[in-house]
């Protein structure tokens, strides 16, 4: 991906988006600089006031119309995702399926999740009524990755819009056509104001958005870029929400349904050619079931093939540079004594990587500690579930994870250091719009989806209103000394004993 041209008439630099499978040109897009980004944010400020003024009902109607359009034109959208990102058509369809569910949920639930709520005052302000209101932030900047070019950015965009904000979206330079399609489709159902705009370009365009004075920046991408985004946003104290990478673990306990666990491990680790932030990148299976489990994983993974067609099991690796990362992780693991039961050193044949199942992988191999983002599944033998837990929690990431088992499964799920866990399934938390989505540690902070996602993209406002006047006012220079004495006695009575009220 490189700057390809400077438009003769306008002087605007452009770049081409190309299919990772065929090299075919998908489209040409402007490289938007600070000026264009600032102009988009300024238009968005005005649009935000209009959008907020529509209220929940007005926004719900329009967001549901947008959802309807996505559902009706899903095929066209899947074709574009397949072309630009490379993933098989069915995987693209899963994105469409997810975003329509999430949009529907956000549109319907925003009014309830963000309704003003009464709060009971304590003794000091009993004569007041108190409430918290959730107001739109204004303009939310969204920066997205390429691996789920629809589902991931809409995880922020749908909830930001439902909460009453306008959005300026910077899609990945590898999937700008999907971003542009989205903004154009939204403008068809909301033609009045530029409530959802797209700016295109590389990292510098994203950096300009961080510095453009948006009211919040929601970033999804790698931890390395997340650090830069946070530093850039710090300049104007722009609040950030960071959805970063992961190294998700699956634990398979001795009482697990091994067929279900193997199915889930293969899907979780290999679907989308492993290019999934919540992909399973490590499996810890306990000794008594290890051999049987590995056999079932191998049977399934060995049947999968990578290829160019819309019906292949795996598409290409979307970003050429990622092929080197996957190759490095594989070579490192094999050099340290790991064995490949499926695939092997020759699995990487650009732009594809065939599925790989590794065993006997040392715990400090690159493939166990860094995000591989490829269809490589290390399956590690552990003594028991507690050892699995300790190893799973040793990494720096903490995005998602899965546990297969019965007796100890819920305890293990609670103890796993991650933002989201599925028990006896994989990645299912993403199918539940009401659940918050996000991680801990190097996987970032803040949440999209669910009520938390709506509130994350709102501003909580505290309001108190005096109901009854008291003989003296605590927040006044005119309060009598005896009032302070009385309050001091009351404080000792209420709190000095240490008992809870
Ligand atoms: P990336 O960090 O390379 O790029 C993400 C976006 O940031 C792109 O749009 C890019 O142009 C932009 N960018 C680059 N430099 C920037 C800068 N200095 N300032 C502002 N923006 C900048 O990530 P990627 O390769 O596109 O995506 C893959 C990563 O995203 C993986 O680590 C994956 O795990 C993660 N991811 C996380 C989630 C999640 O929800 N937690 C979802 C999908 C992907």
Boltz pocket constraint, residues with backbone or C-beta under 6 A from the ligand:
constraints:
  - pocket:
      binder: B
      contacts: [[A, 143], [A, 144], [A, 145], [A, 146], [A, 147], [A, 148], [A, 152], [A, 170], [A, 171], [A, 172], [A, 173], [A, 201], [A, 202], [A, 203], [A, 204], [A, 205], [A, 206], [A, 207], [A, 208], [A, 210], [A, 220], [A, 221], [A, 222], [A, 223], [A, 224], [A, 225], [A, 226], [A, 228], [A, 229], [A, 232], [A, 243], [A, 244], [A, 245], [A, 246], [A, 276], [A, 277], [A, 278], [A, 371], [A, 399], [A, 443]]
      max_distance: 6.0
